[in-house]
Amino acid sequence: KVKVPERQDPMLVLKFIWMEKNIGIALDQLVPGYGSIPLSPYYFWPRKDAWEELRAKLEEKEWISQKQMIILLNQATDIINLWQQGGGSLST
């Protein structure tokens, strides 16, 4: 008998560059045994609408599920809000 593994959603992660005047957000795919593959450039908030740019990039990738897209966008929202509350500073 051949065991066919269940289809799993790709492992996706958001990467952040936290700076005083901007926060950068990028999307990578994790490949077990290899590392990560960049799927997007860094999008910078508030220089541009990084959330909207990330949403558009996620929608381009038809293999990313709606559920995964929502989770990633919610995570990006949380980090952008945290950055805004701290005024770019990591210390409180």
Buried (B, 14 or more C-beta within 10 A) or exposed (E): EEEEEEEEEBEBEBEBEBEEEBBBBBBBBEEEEEEEEEBBEBBBBEEEEBBEBBBEBBEEBEEBEEEBBEBBBEBBEEBBEEBEEEEEEEEE
